[in-house]
Amino acid sequence: MKPADPLVVVKNLKKYFPVTSGLVFQRKTGEVRAVDDISFTVERGETLGLVGESGCGKTTAGRTLLGLYPPTAGHVTIDGMDVYAARRRRDLLAIRRKAQIIFQDPYASLNPRWTVDAIVSEPMRVHSILPDPKARSERVKELLSLVGLSGQLVNRFPHEFSGGQRQRIGIARALASDPLFIVCDEPISALDVSIQAQVVNLLEDLQDRFGLTYLFIAHNLSMVRHICNRVAVMYLGVMVELGERDELYDHPLHPYTQALLSAVPIPNPKQDRARQRMILSGDVPSPLNPPSGCRFHPRCPLAVERCRQEIPAWREVATGHWVACHKVAE
Amino acid sequence: MTMLLQTIDLKTRFHIPEGTVYAVNGVSFHISEGETLAVVGESGCGKSVTMMSILRLLPAPPAEIVSGQALWGNRDLLRLSENEMEQIRGREIAMVFQDPMTSLNPVLTIGRQLTESLRVHLGMGPAEAAQRAVELLEQVGIPDAAHRLGDYPHQYSGGMRQRVMIAMALCCHPSLLIADEPTTALDVTIQAQIVELIKKLRDQLHMAIIWISHDLGVVAGLANRVMVMYAGFVVEEALVDDLYEDPRHPYTLALLAALPRVDRRRDRRLKSIPGAPPNLLVEPRGCPFAPRCEFAMERCRFEIPPLQPVQGTHAVACWVDVTTGGPR
């Protein structure tokens, strides 16, 4: 592989969850199309933001591309290795070692009965890195100091830490196997504002230091603009727009992206009052029975007949700026 | 403008097995008719406990209101009987909570829950209450309101549930609405809908609002006045424009600097606030923010700064003048 190749390539990824009824003989009565045919790449060393409202499939996309959920269809390669073709444990381990994840909820993602040492060293045990226990616990202390925690805390349990500190433990665990790629699934949503900035700065420092590549899943659009190089917007299981950060924020093309950005409050009263806001009506429809054609058409102020019937193609309208909308000019 | 509610030196503590939690430490504020006051702070800063204390919604024990007054007209809410309080709660002062799923009863229909306070507080009969409930749902923008009265909470989306909570709060035309993080659990486009709705209703009904939030962004477009809290203290209070343009407390400054902006290109790393909020199990001795403060002086560590006016209605609890970096 040439180093210029993208680290992660996602092609036509689909993930449907079956909906069943009946207690004993569960019949499939429908499916939730959580992720419905998305394709994108993550370049080496970049941070790609994946944004959208709850239920848009961003978390499912992140988990499916790591192989945590079996995909319904599609292909994913990470550093040239096919994630879904890995049948043998050895191949799967090799992928897992390179690709890690940080979860949203720092309370639910750490085992409450394990010490910090056991939590952070688990990836090393799984991947047989540093088999010597003494070297391993030295490495745990080193990882903790990397994320700004004292090495003396190794024998403590998760409940003894604050939310921000727990998130740091989760980051240390993700770093333990020397990964290339980390999916950050809403890593700061559960944290207070003053702590969010600490964690974001830490993620940036670690990226600089180890050349990490991030997929940063979030709904905080301001933070995504700050941390990401490129941003992808999802709506109801599909990708509607993808572009370089400032291009996307300064010139959003898809009406959904425009509405999403205009809904974000600005911490400046005069500017916020002066702003013309685009308020969407209604709620996100159910992914169980998504609208025909363009999935955004029932809420879209620009929708025409064509939008109801025809699924808009995913096309590149300017270099690196992709959009799926009939109303965007060629 | 007429003063609606004035709280003076409120102190609330919780007695728990681990010791005493100093949750609210001498909070004073007021709100006038038709005004929107935002109370901003991070989790554990005492913003909700302050309002719950005033409405006497905290179970005692473990909670204890150690001192203070909450003047509502000529009555002190902290000294009313439970019966008198029930006449005020929901009728004169209404509340909307953060999580619309847990604050609605899942086994009762929306209509039943919405008509309850109409029947209890206003003594309406079933038909009249149902009629009024439909009007209320229409007022908060629920389409096809008459048919949706018989639905259960799980049949409503998160944004619609919050609209129902607002409709419930509006039932008896309260003069004060206390909204505790009403948009935190909602997506950003739904949050914008709810904020617009609240603004519209405020102007229509001429209602005062206390909006509790951790989000300085939402507050900017909504409030007339903002009160910033930290560790159970009010650290800064100002008209909304003054607070954002000319913040005078190091904590407010730091919070604003820690926020990235959706409308601006990245120009620097985020300025983070080092450390973590203080342990509330320790009785506060000095300024609660001193250990994390870049301006802190010797005095800050052992003397609690009082909330003092700096300019007009702008008040700050800080020994340091942040514009010069020297003592005030």
Interface residues (C-beta under 8 A of the other chain):
Chain A: E53 S54 S162 G164 Q165 D192 V193 S194 I195 Q196 A197 Q198 V200 N201 E204 H219 L221 S222 M223 R225 H226 R245 D246 Y249 A259 L260 L261 S262 A263 V264 P265 I266 P267 N268 P269 K270 Q271 D272 R273 R277 I279 L280 S281 D283 V284
Chain B: E42 S43 S157 G159 M160 D187 V188 T189 I190 Q191 A192 Q193 V195 E196 H214 D215 L216 G217 V218 A220 G221 A223 V240 D241 Y244 A254 L255 L256 A258 L259 P260 R261 V262 D263 R265 R266 R269 L270 K271 S272 I273 P274 A276 P277
